[in-house]
């Protein structure tokens, strides 16, 4: 296979998978603590809008990232208010966040920028740039492998590398620290945690805070790295894909990583296969190729949601006994 095709597919897969990984890790913290998070999609979408609006208004990458993280954390706390402080239905609360985000981003975009719900294009100074811009030039003399490493692995921005570095870090936090032990215990048996004198509400709010921070990074990546501005519904179901990857990965960061890479590869393949004629079947319709990642999401949820063992207290509100 041509090394240029391998390099391009590898680079595209890693780029497309980055927001999915961040969002899946966000969902892992919430659901390991026993809080169902259907609102990943809405938080990512609103964070993308916040990054686009703040970046266009202030011209600062740091402010854009801070705004994205701030709004996503606020939505996570709103979810916590409904489902942790009060015994609200976690699924309904998550769906409400998705609806709020889908509507308010458009309304605010029209009111503030008068561009049909979009934000102005961000300048190159605000957008995230490649961390190693000269890597491909440095490795150009290495036959075959040089282009794959230079373009496929070293052509990404710092946020992309952070997403992949967070996978082992999250594994260590969840499975090797006292906080992780309490987090998992809250998701399995909150009564036992409460009896031990640990605040179930405090652990769940801490998990939702981390959840919001990671969703904010995922949403900001869509605007600061993949696109030049915010557009309506630009998350395009990635939050639901991340949730499917989390379930397919059995609520484990490494398993979720591989599922996200699979989704990213399918998405990258869909872009490359548009207009390509295959033997026997001929040219595959563009709509079918674009639907592949979403079809896989439904298949994984239908096929594995009954086999994967979720945390025992997932979706069950907990009220401290008096």
C-alpha positions, 0 to 999 in steps of 0.5 A, a space after each residue: 500500500 502507498 505510504 502516502 495513503 497510510 500516512 493520510 489515513 493514520 493522521 485523519 483517524 487520530 484527528 477524528 478520534 481525538 474529540 471522541 476520546 476526550 468525550 468518552 473519558 468524560 463519560 467514564 468519570 460520570 458513569 463510574 460514579 453512577 451518573 448516566 450522562 446522555 448529555 455528552 453531546 450537548 455539553 460538547 456542542 455548547 463548549 464548541 460554541 463557547 470556544 468559537 464565540 470567545 475566540 472570535 470576540 477576544 482573539 485568545 486561545 486560552 480564553 476560548 479554552 477557558 470558556 469552553 471548559 467553563 460552560 461544559 462544567 456549568 452544564 455538568 453541575 446543572 446535571 448534578 443539581 437535577 440528579 445528585 442533589 435531587 432525585 431527578 431522572 438522569 436520562 431525562 436530564 441528559 436529554 434536556 441538556 442536549 435540547 438546550 444546547 442545540 437550541 441556545 447555540 443557534 439562538 445566541 449565535 444569531 443574536 451575537 454574530 448575525 451569521 445564521 447561527 455560526 460564529 466568525 472564522 477564527 484567525 490562525 493565531 487563535 486556532 491550535 497549530 501542529 506541535 511539530 510543524 517541521 517533523 515531516 521535513 526532518 523525516 523526509 530522508 527516511 524511506 517509507 517510514 519517514 512519511 508515515 511517522 512525520 505526517 501520520 503521527 507527528 502532524 497533530 496539535 498539543 490537544 490531540 496528544 493530550 487526549 491520548 496521554 490522558 488514557 493511561 492517566 485516567 486508568 491510573 486515577 480510576 484504578 490505582 488511587 484512593 479517589 478512583 477507588 471511592 469513585 468506583 465504589 460510589 458507582 457500585 454501592 453508594 450506601 457502603 460509601 456513605 456508611 464509611 463516612 465519605 460523601 457520595 454527593 461530593 464524589 459525584 460532583 467531583 466526577 461531574 466536574 472532571 466530566 465537564 472539563 473533558 467535554 469542554 476540551 472535546 468541544 473546543 477541539 472541534 472549533 480550534 483544531 478541526 474547523 475554523 468556526 462554530 456551525 449549527 450542530 457541528 458535534 454531529 452525534 459525536 457525543 453519542 458515539 463516545 457513549 457507545 465507545 464507552 459501553 463497548 469498552 466496558 467502562 474502561 479507558 483503554 477499551 474506550 480508546 480502541 472503540 474511539 479509534 475504530 469510529 475514527 477510522 470509519 469516519 476517515 475511511 468514509 471521507 476517502 471512499 467518497 467517489 471511489 468505485 469498488 469491484 462488482 458493486 461500483 461506486 458506493 453512494 456517498 450517503 451510505 459511506 457517511 452513515 457508516 459510523 452512525 450505523 456502527 454506533 447503533 449496532 454496538 449499542 444494540 449488540 453490547 449494551 446487554 452484555 457489558 456489565 455497567 456499574 450497579 448503581 448507574 442511573 439510580 439516584 441516591 439520597 442520604 438516609 437520615 
